[in-house]
């Protein structure tokens, strides 16, 4: 019986995926933080959770049945942080994104008994991480001093969300689901 790790997210589409991955690479090159490079650029909707691999089809079938009322637009805007480790691209306030996340978390709690511990701790603060966990404090302050002076804007329509699965060293898109 094999336990796997998964999470649910909106994966940033091209060409912005490539741009954000270049920012993550810059963080690794300049500030020695590579953890963010282990996943595609994304907005987490449900934190990582464990699931029995032999029951993966149930997980996928249940997620395929979830639907949201409509596609919507997300606007990425500049850089912000969760001091003293996380630097991210911020997202302009978006009620449809917040509603999608609430509905999805509620749906998987009800139908799969999955609990999203971040809701209990911090609430939902959507963002696109470019540096975290392995960014040392001394490098964090230097990196954030740089990024807070930079501008970044992008916008895209959200038409799907993804189930990501952890391989031995990184997170990969395992399955995409249409939102509506």
ChimeraX attribute file (.defattr): number of C-alpha atoms within 10 A of each C-alpha:
attribute: neighborCount
match mode: 1-to-1
recipient: residues
	/A:1	7
	/A:2	9
	/A:3	13
	/A:4	15
	/A:5	15
	/A:6	21
	/A:7	20
	/A:8	25
	/A:9	22
	/A:10	23
	/A:11	22
	/A:12	22
	/A:13	15
	/A:14	10
	/A:15	9
	/A:16	16
	/A:17	15
	/A:18	14
	/A:19	15
	/A:20	23
	/A:21	17
	/A:22	14
	/A:23	20
	/A:24	22
	/A:25	19
	/A:26	17
	/A:27	25
	/A:28	19
	/A:29	11
	/A:30	11
	/A:31	18
	/A:32	15
	/A:33	22
	/A:34	19
	/A:35	17
	/A:36	24
	/A:37	21
	/A:38	14
	/A:39	18
	/A:40	22
	/A:41	24
	/A:42	21
	/A:43	19
	/A:44	21
	/A:45	24
	/A:46	24
	/A:47	16
	/A:48	19
	/A:49	16
	/A:50	14
	/A:51	15
	/A:52	12
	/A:53	14
	/A:54	11
	/A:55	12
	/A:56	13
	/A:57	10
	/A:58	12
	/A:59	16
	/A:60	15
	/A:61	10
	/A:62	14
	/A:63	23
	/A:64	14
	/A:65	11
	/A:66	15
	/A:67	16
	/A:68	16
	/A:69	9
	/A:70	12
	/A:71	14
	/A:72	14
	/A:73	12
	/A:74	17
	/A:75	14
	/A:76	18
	/A:77	17
	/A:78	17
	/A:79	23
	/A:80	18
	/A:81	20
	/A:82	9
	/A:83	12
	/A:84	16
	/A:85	18
	/A:86	20
	/A:87	25
	/A:88	23
	/A:89	23
	/A:90	20
	/A:91	22
	/A:92	14
	/A:93	13
	/A:94	13
	/A:95	10
	/A:96	16
	/A:97	21
	/A:98	15
	/A:99	12
	/A:100	17
	/A:101	20
	/A:102	15
	/A:103	15
	/A:104	19
	/A:105	20
	/A:106	16
	/A:107	18
	/A:108	18
	/A:109	13
	/A:110	11
	/A:111	12
	/A:112	13
	/A:113	10
	/A:114	17
	/A:115	17
	/A:116	19
	/A:117	13
	/A:118	14
	/A:119	14
	/A:120	9
	/A:121	8
	/A:122	8
	/A:123	10
	/A:124	16
	/A:125	14
	/A:126	20
	/A:127	21
	/A:128	23
	/A:129	25
	/A:130	27
	/A:131	29
	/A:132	21
	/A:133	12
	/A:134	17
	/A:135	23
	/A:136	15
	/A:137	13
	/A:138	11
	/A:139	18
	/A:140	23
	/A:141	16
	/A:142	12
	/A:143	18
	/A:144	21
	/A:145	11
	/A:146	11
	/A:147	20
	/A:148	13
	/A:149	9
	/A:150	10
	/A:151	10
	/A:152	13
	/A:153	13
	/A:154	13
	/A:155	15
	/A:156	14
	/A:157	12
	/A:158	18
	/A:159	15
	/A:160	16
	/A:161	22
	/A:162	22
	/A:163	21
	/A:164	23
	/A:165	21
	/A:166	18
	/A:167	12
	/A:168	6
	/A:169	8
	/A:170	14
	/A:171	18
	/A:172	16
	/A:173	18
	/A:174	13
	/A:175	14
	/A:176	18
	/A:177	17
	/A:178	17
	/A:179	19
	/A:180	11
